[in-house]
Amino acid sequence: MSEPRPQPGHRADFLHFHAIPTRWMDNDVYGHVNNVVYYSWFDTAVNHYLVQQGALDIEHGEVIGLVIETQCNYFASVAFPDLIEVGVRVAHLGRSSVRYELGIFKAGEESAAARGHFVHVYVDRASRRPVALPEALRAALMPLTLLMPG
């Protein structure tokens, strides 16, 4: 039995947005943003949020998040000079891992041009062994868990 066809989702599915301008170099020879750029946008939106919330010290923090899984579905073309807005929500908050779900929206549009997820496992920076989510990180992520996919 096949899984249901992925749906783009809507702006109302997300609680936090991060605006990112596309760059000339993001376009590929087919005239749209190349698929690998979307993953960079995912990473940028999540990590920017965590830094702004004081939950991630990228240079000196003892705990860091390693991406162990990613996925993205594409629904509409995005191209330079579009301004995009990355919607962020947390679908699962575990002991040492977080599943982030993200939507890529052209500025002002209600339906996502792309939708995906990635999973961070939080580890000790030195040993690279999983650790419990620090309280500051958990507190920063709790507001993003309020609205779950429907």
N, C-alpha and C positions, 0 to 999 in steps of 0.2 A: 504494500500500500504506500502511495506517495505522500509526502508531507504537503501541507497547504502551501500554495504559492506565496512567497514573501510579499508583504505590503509595505508601501513607503512610510506610513505613519504620518502624524500631524504635529504641528508645532505645540499643541496643547498636551502632547505626550511627554514633554520635557519641562524641567523646572529651572534649568540654568542654561544660558546661551553665551557663547564666546564668538565674537566677530573676527573674521580673518579675511583680508583682501587676497584675491588670487593674484598670482604673479605671471608675467609674460612667460617665464620658463616653466610654469606648471602645465601649459598646453603641450600636447604631443602633436605628431605629424597629422593626426586625424582631426585636429582643430578643437579638441576638448581637453579638460584636465585629465592627466594620466591617472590610472587607478592607484598607483602607489602613493600619490599625494594625499589621497583621502585618509590613509593610515597615519600620515604625518599630522593631518588636522585633528584626528582623534586624539593622538598623543599630546598635541599642543593644548587642546581644550581642557583635557583632564588635568595635566600637570600644571597648567596656568592656574586653574581653580585651586588645586591643592597648595600651591605656593602662596596664592593670595589669601587663603584661609589660615596660613601658618602651620599647615599640616605636613609640609614637605620641605626639607632643607636639602636641596640637590647637591650641595658641595660637602656638607659636614654631617648630615643626618646618619644615625646608626642604622636606620631601617630604610630600605629602598624597595620599590616595586619593580618586579620583572614581568614582562609580558610573556604569557605562556600560551595564549590562544587569541586569534583574531579572525574576523569574518566581516564581509561587507557585501551588500546587495545594492545595485545601481538601478535607478528608475528614470532619471532625466539627466541630460547633459549639463555640465557646468564648464564655463570657459572664461579665460581672461577677457575682460576686466571685471567679472562678477565679484561682488562682495558676498561672502558666505557667512552663515551663522551656524555654529555647531551646537546642537542641543545635547545636553548630558543628563543622564539619570543613572541611578544604581539599581540593578536588577537583583543582585545578591550580595549580601555583606556577610562573609564567613568569618572564621576564626583568624585566618591568615590570608584570605583572598577576597577580591572584589571583582564582580562582573559589572563593567560599565557598558551601557547601551547608549548609542550616539546616533543623531540624525544630522545630515548635512542639508541645510536649507539655503536657497538663494535668498538674499535679503528681502524680507517682506512676504515671501511665499509661505503658504500654509502647509503644503505637502512636501515631504522630504525628497530631495533629488537622490539621496543615498541614505542607507541605514545599515548600521553594523554594531559590532560589540568587540570588546577585548577584555581579557581577564588578567589582572595583576595578582601575582603572589608576592606578598611582602616578606622580605628576607633580611637577615642581618648583613650589613654591608661587607663585613670582613669574611664571615664564614659561608655566606650565601645559603644558609639554612633558613627555612620558614620560621617566622616568629608571629606571635599574636599581634593583631593590628594595634598600634599605639592609640591611646585614648584620644589624642588630638586628631588623629586621622579618622577614627570612628565618629567623633563628634562632627567633623567637617562633612562627612559623607551622609550622615543621618538625614539632613534636609533633602537630599537628592533621592531618597528612597520612598518618599511620600506618595509619589505617583508612579504606579507600576503599569507595565504594558497591559493593554486590554484586548 
